[in-house]
Amino acid sequence: MRELSEIREKIDAIDSQIVALYEARMQLTAEVAEYKLSVGKPVLDKVREKEKLAKVKDMVQEEENRYGVGELFEQVMALSRKRQYQMMIQHGQGRDMGFSQVDKLPFTTHKVVYQGTEGAYSQLAMKAYFGEEVDSYHVETWRDAMEAIHSGKADYAVLPIENSSAGIVGENFDLLVEYDNCIVAEQTIKVEHALLGLPGSKLSDITHVYSHPQALMQSVDFLDEHKDWKRVKAKNTAVAAKKVLEDGQKNQAAIASTVTADIYGLEILKNNINYSDENSTRFIIVSGRKICLEKAEKVSLCFEVSHESGSLYHMLSHFIFNNLNMVKIESRPIKDKSFEYRFFVDMEGNLGDGAVQNALKGLKEGALYLKVLGNY
């Protein structure tokens, strides 16, 4: 049996050869890219790659190495593609995502729409971003808000996208795909739920509690102390408060903000009932125009991949290769496709950055569908 040091010396020698061969291969990759640039041929050639993988697997002498060799060459070819994408970006063949860069968002004359009614958390987020004097109106559903900016009835819409404890608002992710609107900014506000009732009512009077499903979820610890209360879903917290006021029944209460209590003249029966002191909701500011700030630092996008082994892995490798920090990934089921999913990603960067353009070019060629949702 050889000494370990001797074995390691031989491994080091082989590794040196691998490095030299890799660099030689990447040099040839550059020549391939130059040829494809000259004739306008796409980088990704799935038929060629499939044939190549089958060929190198057939070269192995030991059957147990067959899978490993296939995986190794998948990585080598992926790195080759990414290098070719880089060269194409350097030659001005970056993908135009259709966004216009501006130094500041056009707020001179604007109308903002939000879902719910007066006192909704969406309204609080809107005022936090646009100011107290904002020209605004409310609609019944999130779809109505997206339709308003799509049709030009409003310039911006404010939509909740995720809560730190209850998770994403899935419907709004789907609407971002359905409508050709884009995210231009975001606003995070702290959520402080209170239990609101009619003046003169007491906790002992309550039998029914109304609120948005996420608010009910965020207050679950408090509600579990009153298991006899019926929990009823509402379109949002302000709608729930308005219902309590209009019904005028002391056995009804709503979970909403303390601001909502002031607006509707309700009494705070219990304050700070959400189970997390750090609970916050992130809202997105959406426009019907495809614009982004010149100094934008976050890109949101979504994509679909083929339903086969390794497809998501290869897509995510574009972020790693281009040294881009992916700060969030979510999945949503694709309508009419059983157990297939659309992925939503937030990454740091600007659409004007070469690394971002390089990643998007690779993602576009490898995805069944790709859409940039905004740069903000």
Secondary structure as GFF3:
##gff-version 3
##sequence-region A 1 376
A	DSSP	alpha_helix	4	39	.	.	.	ID=ss1
A	DSSP	alpha_helix	46	59	.	.	.	ID=ss2
A	DSSP	three_ten_helix	63	65	.	.	.	ID=ss3
A	DSSP	alpha_helix	66	90	.	.	.	ID=ss4
A	DSSP	beta_strand	100	102	.	.	.	ID=ss5
A	DSSP	beta_strand	112	115	.	.	.	ID=ss6
A	DSSP	alpha_helix	121	130	.	.	.	ID=ss7
A	DSSP	beta_strand	136	139	.	.	.	ID=ss8
A	DSSP	alpha_helix	142	151	.	.	.	ID=ss9
A	DSSP	beta_strand	156	163	.	.	.	ID=ss10
A	DSSP	beta_strand	167	168	.	.	.	ID=ss11
A	DSSP	alpha_helix	170	178	.	.	.	ID=ss12
A	DSSP	beta_strand	182	190	.	.	.	ID=ss13
A	DSSP	beta_strand	194	197	.	.	.	ID=ss14
A	DSSP	three_ten_helix	203	205	.	.	.	ID=ss15
A	DSSP	beta_strand	208	211	.	.	.	ID=ss16
A	DSSP	alpha_helix	213	218	.	.	.	ID=ss17
A	DSSP	alpha_helix	220	223	.	.	.	ID=ss18
A	DSSP	three_ten_helix	224	226	.	.	.	ID=ss19
A	DSSP	beta_strand	230	233	.	.	.	ID=ss20
A	DSSP	alpha_helix	237	247	.	.	.	ID=ss21
A	DSSP	beta_strand	252	256	.	.	.	ID=ss22
A	DSSP	alpha_helix	258	264	.	.	.	ID=ss23
A	DSSP	beta_strand	267	270	.	.	.	ID=ss24
A	DSSP	beta_strand	280	287	.	.	.	ID=ss25
A	DSSP	beta_strand	291	293	.	.	.	ID=ss26
A	DSSP	beta_strand	298	304	.	.	.	ID=ss27
A	DSSP	alpha_helix	311	321	.	.	.	ID=ss28
A	DSSP	beta_strand	326	333	.	.	.	ID=ss29
A	DSSP	beta_strand	341	348	.	.	.	ID=ss30
A	DSSP	alpha_helix	354	366	.	.	.	ID=ss31
A	DSSP	beta_strand	369	375	.	.	.	ID=ss32
###
